[in-house]
């Protein structure tokens, strides 16, 4: 009976095991040994906080050997092979510090592509405040800080509203990220301005001084003069425009990707 049960469950186990092995839960892969033990642990804790605040997935990877591949290829393949990402779109980002190609590369996937596509250079600027001088931990921490900042800031959608990733619905949703201080300022400033105007008007019209009456009857005389416009001449010129060989121009543009069609991102050499 036990043997039959084992053979019945074996196919299900074979389907489950590869998926579980794809994502081990590890998010710091320091193959180039750039971090101390304490620094790697601090990065893991920071990643956990950023994942919770944004709903996106993040990882930091270092390598001394890219296997003859570009930093982009290595980062994209590492992301896919290790099962990073949240939701059906596998949304998230990974920072690769490639000591082989001497390049830092940010690979994004899913909804993170649209969130970060306009901020990749800014994120690299934050990273490169430290990376060229060999401050590798600070570089990775700066990446996570900027990734959280831009994710929570959202992205402006086609309708003009700001959208942010919602891990519950696994979609981009419109949000109004007003802080309590901002709300307080928005209420106090208009009230203070209105109060200042009211006080100024009140003081002006509440003066005890005697005013001199204005002689409006004497100063309100009206004198009309006649004015004529004369039409002199008009010339009309017409010409035929041949549209048989007219050809229009072309334009192209890009939109935000929702995943499922490759990775986004960018890199910079050091």
TORVEXSE-17248 format. One line per 5 residues: number of its first residue (from 0); for each residue z, x, y of N, C-alpha, C. Coordinates in nm, 3 decimals. Each point is the difference from the previous one (the first is absolute). Example, Ala and Ser with C-alpha at 12.3 -4.5 7.8 and 13.67 -1.06 7.14 Angstrom:
<nodes>
0	0.780,1.319,-0.569,0.000,-0.089,0.119,0.000,0.090,0.120; -0.072,-0.035,0.105,0.006,0.082,0.119,0.073,-0.077,0.109
</nodes>
This chain:
<nodes>
0	0.000,0.083,-0.120,0.000,-0.083,0.120,0.000,0.087,0.125; 0.082,0.110,0.000,0.008,0.087,0.115,-0.131,0.074,0.021; -0.067,0.041,-0.111,-0.128,0.069,0.013,-0.105,-0.092,0.060; -0.001,-0.125,-0.042,-0.096,-0.095,0.056,0.024,-0.020,0.150; 0.127,-0.011,0.036,0.034,-0.018,0.141,-0.042,0.122,0.082
5	0.017,0.120,-0.057,-0.037,0.123,0.071,-0.150,0.005,0.025; -0.078,-0.029,-0.103,-0.145,0.004,0.014,-0.050,-0.112,0.093; 0.075,-0.109,0.009,-0.038,-0.108,0.091,0.024,0.039,0.146; 0.111,0.075,0.023,0.034,0.039,0.136,-0.068,0.128,0.045; -0.055,0.078,-0.092,-0.061,0.129,0.034,-0.110,-0.012,0.104
10	-0.096,-0.094,-0.010,-0.104,-0.009,0.103,0.057,-0.027,0.139; 0.102,-0.084,0.008,0.061,-0.029,0.129,0.067,0.123,0.059; 0.065,0.081,-0.087,0.065,0.123,0.047,-0.101,0.100,0.051; -0.114,0.008,-0.066,-0.104,0.094,0.043,-0.058,-0.039,0.136; 0.001,-0.129,0.031,-0.049,-0.044,0.130,0.101,0.026,0.110
15	0.127,-0.008,-0.035,0.106,0.014,0.100,0.026,0.146,0.032; 0.001,0.089,-0.099,0.038,0.138,0.020,-0.085,0.075,0.101; -0.133,-0.009,-0.002,-0.078,0.074,0.099,0.030,-0.044,0.143; 0.023,-0.131,0.020,0.030,-0.049,0.134,0.134,0.052,0.048; 0.097,0.004,-0.086,0.132,0.048,0.038,-0.003,0.149,0.029
20	-0.083,0.075,-0.075,-0.006,0.145,0.019,-0.076,0.036,0.126; -0.084,-0.092,0.049,-0.081,0.029,0.118,0.087,0.014,0.124; 0.107,-0.076,0.010,0.090,0.005,0.115,0.140,0.031,-0.050; 0.038,0.126,0.014,0.131,0.044,-0.049,0.111,-0.028,0.099; -0.036,-0.042,0.121,0.100,-0.021,0.104,0.019,0.121,0.089
25	-0.050,0.115,-0.043,0.010,0.121,0.081,-0.097,-0.008,0.117; 0.044,0.043,0.119,-0.086,-0.005,0.118,-0.008,0.134,0.072; 0.061,0.104,-0.054,-0.011,0.135,0.057,-0.042,0.094,-0.112; -0.122,0.051,0.009,-0.056,0.091,-0.099,-0.024,0.135,0.067; 0.099,0.087,-0.007,-0.006,0.129,0.068,-0.049,0.108,-0.095
30	-0.126,-0.009,-0.041,-0.056,0.098,-0.094,-0.017,0.137,0.064; -0.004,0.008,0.132,-0.014,0.129,0.068,0.135,0.060,0.038; 0.108,-0.069,-0.037,0.137,0.049,0.027,0.022,0.030,0.149; -0.034,-0.095,0.084,0.016,0.017,0.144,0.133,-0.052,0.051; 0.068,-0.084,-0.080,0.125,-0.060,0.043,0.116,0.055,-0.082
35	0.116,0.004,0.063,0.121,0.028,-0.077,0.040,-0.126,-0.076; 0.095,0.015,-0.090,0.047,-0.116,-0.076,0.057,-0.106,0.094; 0.075,0.045,0.101,0.059,-0.094,0.095,-0.108,-0.069,0.083; -0.101,0.075,0.042,-0.106,-0.059,0.080,-0.081,-0.102,-0.079; -0.027,0.031,-0.126,-0.074,-0.095,-0.082,0.078,-0.130,-0.018
40	0.132,0.012,-0.016,0.083,-0.119,-0.016,0.004,-0.081,0.130; 0.005,0.068,0.114,-0.001,-0.069,0.128,-0.132,-0.075,0.021; -0.110,0.060,-0.045,-0.130,-0.068,0.011,-0.004,-0.123,-0.090; 0.058,0.009,-0.118,0.004,-0.116,-0.089,0.078,-0.114,0.065; 0.112,0.033,0.062,0.081,-0.102,0.066,-0.074,-0.060,0.120
45	-0.069,0.085,0.075,-0.076,-0.051,0.115,-0.115,-0.089,-0.046; -0.067,0.040,-0.106,-0.108,-0.083,-0.055,0.053,-0.136,-0.043; 0.116,-0.002,-0.063,0.058,-0.127,-0.045,0.027,-0.091,0.120; 0.049,0.057,0.110,0.028,-0.081,0.119,-0.130,-0.053,0.062; -0.102,0.086,0.008,-0.125,-0.042,0.061,-0.072,-0.103,-0.087
50	0.008,0.017,-0.130,-0.060,-0.099,-0.090,0.066,-0.136,0.019; 0.132,0.000,0.018,0.071,-0.127,0.016,-0.032,-0.065,0.135; -0.010,0.080,0.106,-0.022,-0.055,0.133,-0.144,-0.048,0.020; -0.096,0.063,-0.067,-0.141,-0.034,0.022,-0.061,-0.083,-0.111; 0.056,0.009,-0.122,-0.060,-0.068,-0.114,-0.115,0.078,-0.061
55	-0.034,0.116,0.059,-0.107,0.085,-0.052,0.058,0.110,-0.087; -0.087,0.069,-0.071,0.043,0.109,-0.088,-0.038,0.134,0.063; 0.083,0.102,-0.022,-0.026,0.132,0.057,0.039,0.109,-0.099; -0.067,0.114,0.012,0.030,0.115,-0.084,-0.037,0.127,0.075; 0.064,0.110,-0.038,-0.028,0.132,0.056,-0.035,0.093,-0.115
60	-0.112,0.067,0.010,-0.051,0.086,-0.107,-0.034,0.136,0.057; 0.035,0.107,-0.072,-0.042,0.135,0.037,-0.064,0.066,-0.121; -0.094,0.088,0.023,-0.066,0.070,-0.110,-0.048,0.138,0.045; -0.001,0.094,-0.097,-0.060,0.132,0.021,-0.138,0.010,-0.061; -0.036,-0.101,-0.081,-0.127,0.004,-0.071,-0.062,-0.139,0.000
65	-0.107,-0.015,0.077,-0.069,-0.129,0.008,-0.106,-0.013,-0.108; -0.008,0.095,-0.090,-0.094,-0.008,-0.112,-0.146,0.006,0.043; -0.027,0.065,0.111,-0.137,0.009,0.047,-0.046,-0.122,0.078; 0.090,-0.095,0.022,-0.036,-0.122,0.072,0.041,0.009,0.147; -0.054,-0.089,0.080,0.041,-0.010,0.139,0.137,-0.064,0.008
70	0.065,0.017,0.115,0.131,-0.063,0.019,-0.011,-0.152,-0.006; -0.107,-0.055,0.054,-0.020,-0.145,-0.005,-0.009,-0.050,-0.143; -0.083,0.067,-0.080,-0.017,-0.042,-0.140,0.133,0.010,-0.074; 0.069,0.110,0.020,0.127,0.022,-0.071,0.101,-0.108,0.039; 0.010,-0.030,0.129,0.098,-0.100,0.045,-0.034,-0.139,-0.051
75	-0.127,-0.037,0.008,-0.042,-0.133,-0.045,0.024,-0.017,-0.150; -0.038,0.102,-0.077,0.018,-0.009,-0.146,0.147,0.002,-0.038; 0.080,0.078,0.071,0.143,0.004,-0.028,0.062,-0.137,0.026; -0.041,-0.064,0.107,0.050,-0.134,0.034,-0.031,-0.098,-0.112; -0.125,-0.001,-0.045,-0.042,-0.096,-0.102,0.064,0.029,-0.136
80	0.002,0.127,-0.038,0.047,0.035,-0.134,0.150,-0.018,-0.017; 0.076,0.000,0.110,0.144,-0.016,-0.010,0.047,-0.141,0.032; -0.094,-0.091,0.019,0.036,-0.140,0.015,0.074,-0.033,0.128; -0.030,0.072,0.108,0.065,-0.031,0.127,-0.056,-0.130,0.057; 0.073,-0.058,0.096,-0.046,-0.119,0.069,0.080,-0.124,-0.036
85	0.002,-0.096,0.092,0.069,-0.127,-0.022,-0.100,-0.114,0.004; 0.032,-0.106,-0.071,-0.085,-0.119,0.000,-0.130,0.021,-0.076; -0.083,-0.104,0.000,-0.127,0.007,-0.071,-0.097,0.100,0.062; 0.019,0.031,0.129,-0.089,0.092,0.068,0.048,0.145,-0.011; 0.114,0.024,-0.066,0.056,0.136,-0.013,0.016,0.066,0.137
90	0.062,-0.071,0.091,0.009,0.045,0.138,0.104,0.111,0.016; -0.041,0.106,0.071,0.091,0.110,0.025,-0.074,0.123,0.050; 0.074,0.111,0.010,-0.058,0.125,0.049,0.072,0.118,-0.063; -0.074,0.109,-0.018,0.057,0.122,-0.056,-0.038,0.117,0.090; 0.095,0.090,0.023,-0.027,0.123,0.073,-0.015,0.114,-0.099
95	-0.113,0.069,0.005,-0.023,0.119,-0.083,0.003,0.123,0.089; 0.086,0.096,-0.035,-0.003,0.131,0.063,-0.065,0.095,-0.100; -0.126,0.029,0.024,-0.083,0.076,-0.094,-0.001,0.147,0.043; 0.078,0.083,-0.069,0.006,0.142,0.032,-0.121,0.076,-0.053; -0.075,-0.063,-0.090,-0.122,0.061,-0.054,-0.112,-0.007,0.103
100	-0.027,-0.118,0.052,-0.102,-0.016,0.103,0.054,0.017,0.141; 0.131,0.022,0.012,0.067,0.014,0.130,-0.031,-0.121,0.088; 0.032,-0.117,-0.054,-0.029,-0.124,0.071,0.109,-0.103,-0.029; 0.034,-0.076,0.102,0.088,-0.116,-0.017,-0.088,-0.124,0.004; 0.018,-0.087,-0.098,-0.086,-0.118,-0.009,0.086,-0.124,-0.026
105	-0.032,-0.108,0.073,0.066,-0.130,-0.018,-0.099,-0.094,-0.067; 0.035,-0.048,-0.118,-0.084,-0.096,-0.071,0.065,-0.137,0.007; -0.076,-0.100,0.042,0.051,-0.137,0.012,-0.077,-0.094,-0.092; 0.065,-0.107,-0.039,-0.064,-0.097,-0.088,0.050,-0.139,0.034; -0.077,-0.100,-0.041,0.038,-0.139,0.022,0.008,-0.034,0.148
110	0.101,-0.078,0.036,0.016,-0.041,0.139,0.039,0.115,0.091; 0.048,0.110,-0.058,0.034,0.117,0.081,-0.123,0.063,0.064; -0.118,-0.023,-0.058,-0.123,0.053,0.059,-0.018,-0.056,0.140; 0.011,-0.132,0.013,-0.017,-0.063,0.131,0.114,0.030,0.095; 0.122,0.012,-0.053,0.115,0.025,0.085,-0.006,0.138,0.065
115	-0.054,0.098,-0.074,0.006,0.138,0.047,-0.134,0.057,0.047; -0.110,-0.074,-0.015,-0.130,0.059,0.030,-0.014,0.046,0.145; 0.069,-0.065,0.093,-0.006,0.041,0.140,0.110,0.098,0.038; 0.086,0.035,-0.096,0.115,0.085,0.031,0.005,0.129,-0.082; -0.100,0.024,-0.083,0.003,0.118,-0.087,0.014,0.128,0.083
120	-0.078,0.013,0.108,0.007,0.121,0.082,0.137,0.014,0.065; 0.058,-0.111,0.043,0.134,0.006,0.059,0.103,0.043,-0.104; -0.015,-0.050,-0.123,0.092,0.039,-0.106,-0.015,0.148,-0.034; -0.124,0.048,0.000,-0.023,0.142,-0.026,0.057,0.086,0.113; -0.008,-0.051,0.123,0.062,0.071,0.112,0.149,0.019,-0.023
125	0.066,-0.106,-0.046,0.144,0.008,-0.028,0.028,0.103,-0.110; -0.083,-0.002,-0.104,0.018,0.094,-0.111,-0.021,0.144,0.045; -0.102,0.021,0.083,-0.037,0.136,0.039,0.087,0.056,0.111; 0.098,-0.072,0.044,0.101,0.059,0.087,0.084,0.102,-0.078; 0.004,-0.015,-0.133,0.084,0.085,-0.083,-0.078,0.079,-0.105
130	-0.106,-0.058,-0.053,-0.067,0.059,-0.117,-0.054,0.141,0.024; -0.070,0.029,0.110,-0.055,0.135,0.017,0.108,0.110,0.001; 0.122,-0.036,0.037,0.109,0.098,0.006,0.078,0.008,-0.131; -0.046,-0.073,-0.102,0.064,0.008,-0.130,0.121,-0.090,-0.017; 0.017,-0.099,0.090,0.111,-0.094,-0.015,-0.051,-0.119,-0.082
135	0.001,0.018,-0.131,-0.064,-0.099,-0.087,0.082,-0.128,-0.013; 0.130,0.015,-0.011,0.084,-0.120,-0.009,-0.012,-0.084,0.127; 0.007,0.067,0.115,-0.011,-0.071,0.127,-0.136,-0.069,0.012; -0.104,0.063,-0.053,-0.134,-0.061,0.003,-0.003,-0.130,-0.080; 0.057,0.004,-0.120,0.002,-0.119,-0.085,0.086,-0.110,0.061
140	0.114,0.039,0.058,0.087,-0.099,0.064,-0.069,-0.064,0.120; -0.077,0.081,0.076,-0.074,-0.054,0.115,-0.107,-0.098,-0.046; -0.063,0.029,-0.113,-0.099,-0.093,-0.055,0.064,-0.135,-0.031; 0.115,0.001,-0.063,0.066,-0.124,-0.036,0.047,-0.076,0.123; 0.048,0.073,0.101,0.043,-0.066,0.125,-0.117,-0.072,0.067
145	-0.112,0.071,0.013,-0.115,-0.061,0.067,-0.061,-0.111,-0.085; 0.003,0.015,-0.133,-0.052,-0.105,-0.087,0.080,-0.128,0.016; 0.131,0.012,0.010,0.085,-0.118,0.020,-0.025,-0.060,0.137; -0.011,0.083,0.102,-0.017,-0.050,0.136,-0.129,-0.080,0.015; -0.110,0.053,-0.052,-0.128,-0.069,0.016,-0.010,-0.122,-0.092
150	0.066,0.004,-0.115,-0.003,-0.116,-0.089,0.077,-0.117,0.061; 0.116,0.030,0.059,0.079,-0.106,0.062,-0.064,-0.048,0.130; -0.077,0.087,0.065,-0.070,-0.041,0.121,-0.115,-0.093,-0.028; -0.050,0.003,-0.124,-0.107,-0.089,-0.039,-0.135,0.044,0.053; -0.097,-0.086,-0.018,-0.136,0.027,0.043,-0.056,-0.127,0.064
155	-0.078,0.016,0.106,-0.056,-0.117,0.068,-0.119,-0.053,-0.078; 0.008,-0.126,-0.039,-0.106,-0.062,-0.078,-0.118,-0.043,0.085; -0.102,-0.054,-0.065,-0.121,-0.042,0.070,0.026,-0.114,0.097; 0.105,-0.079,-0.025,0.031,-0.113,0.088,0.088,0.040,0.118; 0.032,0.129,0.009,0.080,0.048,0.112,0.149,0.003,-0.027
160	0.046,-0.061,-0.111,0.141,0.001,-0.033,0.034,0.124,-0.081; 0.124,0.042,0.009,0.045,0.116,-0.075,0.042,-0.042,-0.140; -0.046,0.075,-0.098,0.029,-0.030,-0.140,0.077,0.115,-0.064; 0.084,-0.036,-0.095,0.079,0.099,-0.073,0.001,-0.037,-0.148; 0.012,0.101,-0.083,-0.001,-0.025,-0.144,0.128,-0.070,-0.043
165	-0.017,-0.106,-0.080,0.113,-0.075,-0.054,0.001,0.019,-0.151; 0.099,0.074,-0.054,0.002,0.025,-0.144,0.028,-0.124,-0.084; 0.060,-0.102,0.060,0.031,-0.122,-0.076,-0.128,-0.074,-0.037; -0.088,-0.014,0.098,-0.127,-0.070,-0.024,-0.114,0.096,-0.032; 0.026,0.131,0.015,-0.103,0.102,-0.023,-0.123,-0.027,0.086
170	0.024,-0.031,0.127,-0.108,-0.027,0.095,0.040,0.056,0.136; -0.098,0.001,0.090,0.028,0.034,0.140,0.031,-0.130,0.073; 0.114,-0.007,0.066,0.041,-0.122,0.068,0.027,0.030,0.147; -0.019,-0.102,0.083,0.029,0.012,0.143,0.151,0.006,0.018; 0.045,0.092,0.083,0.144,0.010,0.025,0.024,0.018,0.150
175	0.119,-0.038,0.043,0.043,0.018,0.138,0.123,0.089,-0.005; -0.023,0.128,0.014,0.109,0.097,-0.016,0.083,0.021,0.125; 0.054,-0.108,0.054,0.081,0.014,0.120,0.144,0.037,-0.037; 0.051,0.101,0.066,0.138,0.041,-0.020,0.091,-0.081,0.092; 0.129,-0.013,-0.035,0.092,-0.076,0.085,0.004,0.050,0.144
180	-0.007,0.132,0.018,0.002,0.055,0.136,-0.124,-0.044,0.076; -0.116,0.001,-0.068,-0.124,-0.041,0.065,0.006,-0.147,0.041; 0.056,-0.083,-0.086,0.014,-0.142,0.032,0.091,-0.018,0.120; 0.110,0.075,0.003,0.094,-0.009,0.110,-0.065,0.041,0.132; -0.077,0.109,-0.005,-0.069,0.047,0.121,-0.103,-0.103,0.046
185	-0.071,-0.058,-0.098,-0.102,-0.099,0.034,0.059,-0.123,0.067; 0.126,-0.029,-0.026,0.065,-0.116,0.061,0.062,0.037,0.134; 0.068,0.115,0.005,0.075,0.037,0.120,-0.093,0.036,0.116; -0.106,0.077,-0.027,-0.088,0.045,0.109,-0.064,-0.117,0.075; -0.060,-0.099,-0.068,-0.056,-0.114,0.075,0.106,-0.078,0.077
190	0.118,-0.017,-0.060,0.106,-0.072,0.070,0.045,0.075,0.124; 0.011,0.133,-0.010,0.040,0.079,0.115,-0.105,-0.005,0.110; -0.128,0.006,-0.038,-0.107,-0.007,0.099,-0.002,-0.136,0.069; 0.014,-0.106,-0.079,0.002,-0.135,0.059,0.120,-0.018,0.091; 0.115,0.056,-0.041,0.119,-0.010,0.084,-0.016,0.073,0.132
195	-0.066,0.118,-0.005,-0.020,0.076,0.123,-0.091,-0.075,0.097; -0.106,-0.061,-0.053,-0.090,-0.077,0.086,0.072,-0.120,0.060; 0.077,-0.070,-0.082,0.075,-0.117,0.050,0.096,0.040,0.110; 0.071,0.113,-0.022,0.098,0.044,0.099,-0.068,0.037,0.132; -0.115,0.069,-0.010,-0.071,0.039,0.122,-0.048,-0.122,0.078
200	-0.056,-0.096,-0.069,-0.046,-0.122,0.068,0.116,-0.077,0.060; 0.108,-0.007,-0.075,0.118,-0.073,0.048,0.055,0.061,0.128; 0.010,0.133,0.005,0.053,0.066,0.118,-0.091,-0.017,0.121; -0.131,0.002,-0.025,-0.094,-0.016,0.111,0.011,-0.139,0.062; 0.005,-0.102,-0.083,0.001,-0.137,0.050,0.139,-0.052,0.036
205	0.101,0.080,-0.028,0.136,-0.044,0.031,0.057,0.070,0.122; -0.088,0.061,0.080,0.046,0.066,0.122,0.050,-0.102,0.103; 0.098,0.040,0.078,0.057,-0.086,0.104,-0.073,0.016,0.133; -0.096,0.091,0.010,-0.069,0.025,0.123,-0.085,-0.120,0.040; -0.017,-0.017,0.130,-0.086,-0.106,0.050,-0.144,0.050,0.002
210	-0.085,-0.080,-0.045,-0.141,0.037,-0.003,-0.074,-0.064,0.116; -0.101,0.069,0.047,-0.081,-0.051,0.111,-0.106,-0.094,-0.057; -0.008,-0.125,0.051,-0.100,-0.094,-0.052,-0.141,0.052,0.027; -0.084,-0.016,-0.099,-0.138,0.045,0.014,-0.085,-0.112,0.060; -0.073,0.027,0.109,-0.081,-0.106,0.066,-0.126,-0.028,-0.079
215	0.015,-0.070,-0.110,-0.114,-0.018,-0.089,-0.108,-0.088,0.063; 0.037,-0.094,0.089,-0.101,-0.087,0.059,-0.092,0.080,0.093; 0.061,0.091,0.078,-0.081,0.080,0.092,-0.081,0.108,-0.072; 0.054,0.047,-0.114,-0.066,0.109,-0.071,-0.091,-0.047,-0.113; -0.022,-0.130,-0.012,-0.078,-0.051,-0.112,-0.132,-0.062,0.044
220	-0.063,0.054,0.106,-0.129,-0.049,0.044,-0.110,0.049,-0.093; -0.101,-0.084,-0.019,-0.111,0.031,-0.090,-0.131,-0.013,0.074; -0.084,0.102,-0.010,-0.130,-0.001,0.065,-0.106,0.033,-0.103; -0.095,-0.088,-0.019,-0.105,0.017,-0.101,-0.127,0.050,0.065; -0.070,0.087,-0.066,-0.132,0.049,0.044,-0.101,-0.030,-0.107
225	-0.125,-0.014,0.043,-0.106,-0.034,-0.093,-0.066,0.127,-0.054; -0.029,0.000,-0.129,-0.065,0.115,-0.064,-0.106,-0.050,-0.095; -0.122,0.056,0.013,-0.113,-0.041,-0.084,-0.049,0.116,-0.085; -0.039,-0.030,-0.125,-0.066,0.096,-0.088,-0.144,-0.042,-0.017; -0.093,0.091,0.022,-0.142,-0.031,-0.010,-0.061,0.075,-0.118
230	-0.068,-0.077,-0.086,-0.070,0.059,-0.114,-0.136,0.051,0.047; -0.026,0.130,-0.019,-0.122,0.060,0.053,-0.109,0.007,-0.105; 0.025,0.068,-0.112,-0.108,0.021,-0.098,0.061,0.033,-0.136; -0.079,-0.017,-0.105,0.043,0.035,-0.136,-0.121,0.050,-0.077; 0.019,0.108,-0.073,-0.107,0.057,-0.084,0.046,-0.001,-0.144
235	-0.080,-0.053,-0.090,0.034,-0.010,-0.142,-0.095,0.088,-0.079; 0.054,0.093,-0.079,-0.080,0.091,-0.082,0.034,-0.025,-0.146; -0.098,-0.017,-0.085,0.020,-0.021,-0.143,-0.078,0.104,-0.078; 0.051,0.034,-0.120,-0.074,0.091,-0.087,0.031,-0.035,-0.145; -0.092,0.031,-0.089,0.014,-0.031,-0.143,0.062,0.119,-0.072
240	0.101,-0.024,-0.084,0.066,0.105,-0.079,-0.039,-0.019,-0.145; -0.063,0.102,-0.055,-0.045,-0.005,-0.139,0.118,0.034,-0.091; 0.040,-0.093,-0.084,0.114,0.021,-0.091,-0.043,0.018,-0.144; -0.128,0.013,-0.023,-0.047,0.010,-0.139,0.043,0.128,-0.068; 0.015,0.110,0.078,0.037,0.130,-0.060,0.142,0.039,0.035
245	0.081,-0.096,0.049,0.137,0.032,0.041,0.088,0.024,-0.123; 0.083,0.104,0.007,0.093,0.029,-0.110,0.139,0.018,0.055; 0.102,-0.050,-0.071,0.137,0.007,0.047,0.070,0.126,-0.047; 0.115,0.030,0.064,0.078,0.117,-0.039,0.090,-0.032,-0.117; 0.073,0.099,-0.043,0.091,-0.017,-0.113,0.137,0.050,0.041
250	0.102,-0.055,-0.062,0.137,0.042,0.027,0.077,-0.002,-0.130; 0.103,0.074,-0.001,0.082,0.005,-0.121,0.145,0.004,0.042; 0.087,-0.043,-0.089,0.143,0.001,0.029,0.078,-0.010,-0.128; 0.124,0.033,0.008,0.084,-0.003,-0.119,0.115,-0.094,0.017; 0.054,-0.050,-0.107,0.116,-0.087,0.002,0.111,0.059,-0.084
255	0.115,-0.066,0.006,0.113,0.049,-0.077,-0.019,-0.033,-0.147; 0.036,0.095,-0.083,-0.013,-0.021,-0.144,0.129,-0.055,-0.055; -0.010,-0.085,-0.099,0.119,-0.055,-0.064,0.025,0.060,-0.137; -0.061,0.115,-0.026,0.021,0.064,-0.129,-0.107,-0.038,-0.099; 0.004,0.065,-0.115,-0.092,-0.031,-0.106,-0.134,0.067,0.016
260	-0.017,0.082,0.102,-0.127,0.065,0.020,0.015,0.145,0.038; 0.092,0.073,-0.060,0.021,0.139,0.033,0.116,0.019,0.094; 0.014,0.125,0.045,0.114,0.037,0.083,-0.045,0.025,0.143; 0.100,-0.009,0.091,-0.018,0.044,0.137,0.081,0.125,0.022; 0.009,0.041,0.126,0.083,0.115,0.031,-0.074,0.108,0.075
265	0.060,0.119,0.005,-0.059,0.113,0.069,0.088,0.122,-0.016; -0.057,0.116,0.032,0.073,0.124,-0.017,-0.031,0.101,0.109; 0.071,0.113,-0.007,-0.016,0.106,0.098,0.042,0.133,-0.063; -0.075,0.104,0.030,0.028,0.132,-0.055,0.110,0.070,0.079; 0.069,0.090,-0.067,0.104,0.079,0.068,-0.008,0.145,-0.044
</nodes>
